[in-house]
């Protein structure tokens, strides 16, 4: 990578810290719910694309994302 495109050590540390916080917030959720959340929020996939990738219905993805969101809100307030 060209030097101007390489993230600084500080940027990498911030990303690691953010990922650790996301992992903490999602702790305790089933794997599929965590995966759906990550695909939605970090990968930017649509709900229909997530449903296709995970092999579940759109309603299941909607339910999983709602569950993950509420879980994160609850974890943040603790």
BATIPA-199829 format. One record per atom (N, C-alpha, C, CB): residue number from 1; atom name; x, z, y. Coordinates in steps of 0.05 Angstrom, whole numbers, plus 5000, padded with zeros to 4 digits. Atoms other than C-alpha are relative to their C-alpha. Glycine has a CB too. Example, Ala and Ser with C-alpha at 12.3 -4.5 7.8 and 13.67 -1.06 7.14 Angstrom:
<pts>
  nr atom    X    Z    Y
   1    N 5018 5000 4976
   1   CA 5246 5156 4910
   1    C 5018 5000 5024
   1   CB 4980 5025 5001
   2    N 4984 4999 4976
   2   CA 5273 5143 4979
   2    C 4985 5014 5022
   2   CB 5009 4971 5009
</pts>
This chain:
<pts>
  nr atom    X    Z    Y
   1    N 5017 5000 4976
   1   CA 5000 5000 5000
   1    C 5017 5000 5025
   1   CB 4981 5024 5000
   2    N 4985 4999 4975
   2   CA 5024 4987 5070
   2    C 4998 5028 5012
   2   CB 4988 4980 5021
   3    N 4999 4972 4989
   3   CA 5044 5051 5107
   3    C 4976 5007 5017
   3   CB 5026 5003 5016
   4    N 5023 4994 4982
   4   CA 4987 5045 5157
   4    C 4974 5004 4985
   4   CB 4997 4978 5020
   5    N 5023 4997 5017
   5   CA 4937 5045 5099
   5    C 5002 5024 4982
   5   CB 4995 4976 4984
   6    N 4996 4977 5018
   6   CA 4966 5104 5062
   6    C 4990 5026 5013
   6   CB 5030 5003 4992
   7    N 5010 4975 4988
   7   CA 4929 5170 5074
   7    C 5022 5020 5003
   7   CB 4976 5011 4983
   8    N 4980 4979 4996
   8   CA 4969 5227 5101
   8    C 4996 5023 4980
   8   CB 4999 5011 5030
   9    N 5003 4977 5018
   9   CA 4981 5290 5061
   9    C 4977 5018 5010
   9   CB 5026 5017 4999
  10    N 5022 4984 4989
  10   CA 4933 5326 5108
  10    C 4973 4988 4992
  10   CB 5002 5002 5031
  11    N 5025 5013 5008
  11   CA 4878 5274 5094
  11    C 4995 5004 4971
  11   CB 5002 4970 5007
  12    N 5003 4996 5028
  12   CA 4890 5280 5020
  12    C 4991 5029 4994
  12   CB 5026 4994 4985
  13    N 5008 4972 5004
  13   CA 4885 5356 5024
  13    C 4971 5004 5008
  13   CB 5018 5018 5017
  14    N 5028 4998 4991
  14   CA 4819 5350 5062
  14    C 4981 4988 4979
  14   CB 4996 4986 5027
  15    N 5017 5013 5021
  15   CA 4791 5303 5009
  15    C 4999 5018 4975
  15   CB 5011 4972 4993
  16    N 5000 4982 5023
  16   CA 4813 5349 4953
  16    C 4982 5025 5005
  16   CB 5029 5009 4993
  17    N 5016 4977 4993
  17   CA 4781 5408 4989
  17    C 4970 4993 4999
  17   CB 5008 5010 5028
  18    N 5028 5008 5000
  18   CA 4715 5370 4999
  18    C 4991 4995 4971
  18   CB 4997 4974 5016
  19    N 5008 5004 5027
  19   CA 4714 5349 4926
  19    C 4997 5026 4984
  19   CB 5021 4982 4986
  20    N 5003 4974 5013
  20   CA 4726 5420 4903
  20    C 4975 5014 5009
  20   CB 5025 5018 5007
  21    N 5025 4988 4990
  21   CA 4668 5443 4947
  21    C 4976 4987 4987
  21   CB 4998 4998 5030
  22    N 5021 5014 5014
  22   CA 4623 5389 4917
  22    C 4997 5009 4971
  22   CB 5004 4969 5002
  23    N 5000 4991 5028
  23   CA 4643 5410 4847
  23    C 4988 5028 4998
  23   CB 5029 5000 4989
  24    N 5011 4972 5000
  24   CA 4627 5483 4864
  24    C 4970 4999 5004
  24   CB 5014 5017 5022
  25    N 5029 5002 4994
  25   CA 4559 5464 4893
  25    C 4984 4990 4976
  25   CB 4995 4983 5024
  26    N 5014 5012 5022
  26   CA 4541 5424 4831
  26    C 5003 5016 4974
  26   CB 5010 4972 4995
  27    N 4995 4983 5024
  27   CA 4565 5478 4782
  27    C 4974 5011 4989
  27   CB 5019 5023 5007
  28    N 5024 4990 5013
  28   CA 4512 5497 4732
  28    C 4979 4979 4995
  28   CB 4988 5022 5016
  29    N 5020 5021 5004
  29   CA 4474 5431 4734
  29    C 5008 4985 4974
  29   CB 4999 4980 5024
  30    N 4994 5017 5024
  30   CA 4467 5388 4671
  30    C 5017 4976 5008
  30   CB 4974 4991 4987
  31    N 4982 5022 4994
  31   CA 4517 5331 4667
  31    C 4986 4976 5011
  31   CB 5015 4991 4974
  32    N 5014 5023 4990
  32   CA 4466 5276 4678
  32    C 4992 5004 5029
  32   CB 4975 4994 4983
  33    N 5008 4995 4972
  33   CA 4441 5309 4742
  33    C 5024 4998 5018
  33   CB 4986 5028 5002
  34    N 4975 5001 4984
  34   CA 4512 5318 4768
  34    C 5009 4971 5003
  34   CB 5023 5016 4986
  35    N 4992 5028 4999
  35   CA 4528 5246 4750
  35    C 4983 4983 5019
  35   CB 5000 4987 4971
  36    N 5018 5014 4982
  36   CA 4466 5219 4785
  36    C 5006 5006 5029
  36   CB 4971 5007 4993
  37    N 4994 4991 4973
  37   CA 4483 5259 4847
  37    C 5026 4986 5010
  37   CB 5003 5030 5002
  38    N 4974 5012 4993
  38   CA 4555 5234 4848
  38    C 4997 4969 5004
  38   CB 5021 5005 4978
  39    N 5004 5029 4997
  39   CA 4533 5162 4837
  39    C 4985 4993 5026
  39   CB 4985 4988 4976
  40    N 5016 5005 4976
  40   CA 4484 5168 4895
  40    C 5017 5006 5025
  40   CB 4976 5018 5000
  41    N 4987 4991 4975
  41   CA 4525 5207 4946
  41    C 5029 4991 5003
  41   CB 5000 5030 5000
  42    N 4972 5008 4997
  42   CA 4597 5188 4931
  42    C 5004 4970 4995
  42   CB 5017 5016 4981
  43    N 4997 5028 5006
  43   CA 4589 5119 4901
  43    C 4982 4982 5016
  43   CB 4996 4995 4971
  44    N 5018 5015 4984
  44   CA 4531 5098 4945
  44    C 4980 4982 4985
  44   CB 5015 4983 5019
  45    N 5018 5016 5016
  45   CA 4489 5069 4888
  45    C 4971 5006 5007
  45   CB 5005 5004 4970
  46    N 5029 4996 4996
  46   CA 4414 5059 4897
  46    C 4989 5015 4976
  46   CB 4986 4973 5004
  47    N 5012 4986 5022
  47   CA 4367 5099 4854
  47    C 4994 4982 4976
  47   CB 4974 5013 5009
  48    N 5005 5018 5022
  48   CA 4348 5038 4814
  48    C 5026 4993 4985
  48   CB 4987 4974 5010
  49    N 4974 5006 5013
  49   CA 4422 5022 4801
  49    C 5009 5024 4983
  49   CB 5021 4993 5021
  50    N 4993 4976 5015
  50   CA 4433 5094 4779
  50    C 4984 5001 4974
  50   CB 4995 5026 5017
  51    N 5018 5000 5023
  51   CA 4373 5090 4732
  51    C 5011 4980 4979
  51   CB 4971 4993 5007
  52    N 4989 5021 5019
  52   CA 4402 5026 4701
  52    C 5026 5009 4987
  52   CB 5003 4974 5015
  53    N 4974 4991 5010
  53   CA 4472 5055 4694
  53    C 4997 5023 4980
  53   CB 5018 5007 5023
  54    N 5003 4977 5017
  54   CA 4448 5120 4663
  54    C 4981 4995 4977
  54   CB 4991 5024 5016
  55    N 5019 5006 5022
  55   CA 4395 5087 4619
  55    C 4976 5018 5001
  55   CB 5013 5002 4974
  56    N 5024 4983 4997
  56   CA 4338 5129 4647
  56    C 4981 4986 5019
  56   CB 5008 5029 5010
  57    N 5020 5012 4981
  57   CA 4275 5115 4687
  57    C 5006 5007 5029
  57   CB 4972 5010 4992
  58    N 4997 4994 4972
  58   CA 4273 5113 4762
  58    C 4988 5027 5007
  58   CB 4985 4978 5017
  59    N 5012 4974 4995
  59   CA 4227 5174 4761
  59    C 5019 5022 4992
  59   CB 4974 5003 4985
  60    N 4980 4980 5009
  60   CA 4281 5212 4722
  60    C 5022 5003 5020
  60   CB 5011 4993 4972
  61    N 4978 4999 4980
  61   CA 4334 5194 4773
  61    C 4989 5014 5025
  61   CB 5009 4971 5008
  62    N 5011 4987 4977
  62   CA 4288 5215 4830
  62    C 4998 5031 4995
  62   CB 4972 4989 5007
  63    N 5002 4971 5007
  63   CA 4275 5282 4795
  63    C 5028 5013 4999
  63   CB 4986 5003 4972
  64    N 4973 4989 5002
  64   CA 4349 5292 4780
  64    C 5013 5003 5028
  64   CB 5018 4981 4983
  65    N 4988 4998 4973
  65   CA 4370 5278 4852
  65    C 4987 5022 5016
  65   CB 4997 4973 5015
  66    N 5014 4978 4986
  66   CA 4317 5325 4879
  66    C 5010 5027 4990
  66   CB 4969 4998 4995
  67    N 4990 4975 5012
  67   CA 4341 5379 4830
  67    C 5028 5006 5010
  67   CB 5000 4997 4969
  68    N 4972 4997 4990
  68   CA 4414 5368 4851
  68    C 5000 5009 5029
  68   CB 5016 4975 4996
  69    N 5002 4994 4972
  69   CA 4396 5370 4925
  69    C 4991 5029 5004
  69   CB 4981 4981 5014
  70    N 5010 4972 4998
  70   CA 4356 5435 4918
  70    C 5021 5020 4990
  70   CB 4974 5003 4985
  71    N 4979 4983 5011
  71   CA 4411 5465 4876
  71    C 5023 5004 5021
  71   CB 5012 4989 4973
  72    N 4979 4998 4979
  72   CA 4463 5449 4930
  72    C 4991 5016 5024
  72   CB 5008 4971 5009
  73    N 5010 4984 4978
  73   CA 4419 5478 4984
  73    C 5001 5030 4993
  73   CB 4972 4992 5008
  74    N 5000 4972 5009
  74   CA 4412 5542 4944
  74    C 5028 5011 4998
  74   CB 4986 5002 4972
  75    N 4972 4992 5003
  75   CA 4487 5545 4929
  75    C 5013 5004 5027
  75   CB 5015 4980 4983
  76    N 4989 4998 4973
  76   CA 4504 5535 5003
  76    C 4992 5026 5013
  76   CB 4992 4976 5017
  77    N 5010 4976 4986
  77   CA 4461 5594 5024
  77    C 5010 5026 4987
  77   CB 4969 5000 5000
  78    N 4990 4976 5013
  78   CA 4496 5642 4976
  78    C 5026 5008 5010
  78   CB 5001 4996 4970
</pts>
